[in-house]
């Protein structure tokens, strides 16, 4: 080692700008997450303080920022680069957090509110039962439901972290098995729906306070306006705060009320969530793709950091991200953390190690003393929603840039599940649609991220005439549909559940008599049962076999393998450029076989 420890942590001019960008990115996500949790329970129960999960989340962020700062210090000492290494940015996993809120916490909370051992008729029993809950019982019922939602989130976060650790051990294998475009599109669905127009709606609902920050986001970030040493995120947030106060969205009374919450909270534990694993498999459709996407995101960010001049250990970063999610679960937090996109940007503004240390220190202090309650009261949503919107659009932009133009239809198809997940979660129902077409929309909701990956991957392989790969993905989709991981509310994890594979899972496809405690059994739309979806994917697999046979006989054109053309079309994709460079240098493996030799290695779909 050539450099000294102290030389590596020497403050740099870019550390302040880097801290402001990272801090406000995380702050925007945190405030939006708290607001979304309250939205899930809006009109039902307002007693659950989502801020209780914040200290544990701050501890996890502290772990990640400190660990990656230490990695940067080690790298600088090893390469004798005193203070020249930029630490990897680290924070809340934004798409994963929203996926967990609307894919785990919300359905688990609502399911318990419909009926629990303590309140078998639910928190709002049908009028024909003649049962009315007292105000105290109503609050108790929703407290129990909210607690069950929290438990489901903590367990899911723990399992997600464990999956990330396992995936990290295999490094670049993820890239070889799944088209990068499909993985990015599954996240782009969250970016488009939950991070995109769902956040923009907050700005358009308050036009005087919301329009200027929204279009400032577009002008500054996408117009690449140089704001000098003043961070763009801070400029947008301050503008929104000023307009929000001027328009009365935020006021002194709100600050006074929030100030009473400022106190030492300490860190809670997640032990209570581990007492019941009965429903742990119900949310695999959300947590598995979130884990895969988080691992892939970590891999891509390490590769882009290497492009910028800082070569970190891939496996160490991927495993440490998964370990961070496990720490969050141990501390009772249902949200994970991960390496942030944009290391080259922090490198460009000359940030070093101190920006990460400053970020975690402030977050830790604010969280332990509940200062975020005051910040949430002082910062109106239109001030921070544009920053979340930017993250969502950046994910969509990268997903489109990672694929050639012929694959754009696959990208659009991949947006369907998360968009309909948002719509149905927001209240779209059979009565609103008026026809049985609603059940087709409902079929695209469960396990939206996983479903998006499959729909996009299958479409990409058909577009590229890689029929053997398309057949393999269809067979996997058929298997997952048979066990309820795709298109159903629940997973067939028990013998009884397997025996019900001729019926829909949960209440998603319920037509009539769905109210909890109804004297009549519910009636379902029976064309949405598991075996029908499984068989449907089987028919598509058969089509792929026939097309592959036609290809072998010369009746169908060969697979599209235009590496030069695809590389030219995707040259604006930071991730694809990093993958190509890493393969050329041997940092990650190349596909074991070429498409010209008949391989169905899906990694070639993104080359």
Buried (B, 14 or more C-beta within 10 A) or exposed (E): EEBBEEBBBEBBEBBBBBBBBBBBBBBBBBBBBBBBBBBBBEEBBEEBBBBBBBBBBBBBBBBBBBBBBBBBBBBBBEBEBBBBBBBBBBBBBBBBBBBBBBBBBBBBBBBBBBBBEEBEBBBBBBEEBEBEBEEEEBBBBBBBBBBBBBBBBBBBBBBBBBBBBBBBEEBBBBBBEBBBBBBBBBBBBBBBBBBBBBBBEBBEEBEEBBBBBBEBBEBBBEEEEEEEEEBBBBBBBBBBBBBBBEBEBBBEEBBEEBEEBBEEBEBBEBEEBBEEEEBBBBBBBBBBBBBBBBBBBBBBBBBBBBBBBBBBBBBEBBBBBBBBBBBBBBBBBBBBBBBBBBBBBBBEBBBBBBBBBBBBBBBBEBBBBBBBBBBBBBBBBBBBBBBBBBBBBBBBBBBBBBBBEBBEBBBEBBBBBBBBBBBBBEEBEBEEBEEEEBBBBBBBBBBBBBBBBBBBBBBBBBBBBBBBBBBBBBBBBBBBBBBBBBBBBBBBBEEEBEEBBEBBBBBBBBBEEBBBBBEEEBEBBEEBBBBBBBEBBBEBBEBBBEBBEEBEEEEBEEBBBBEEEBBEBBEEBBBBBBBBBBBEEEBBBBBEEBBEEEBBBBBBBBB
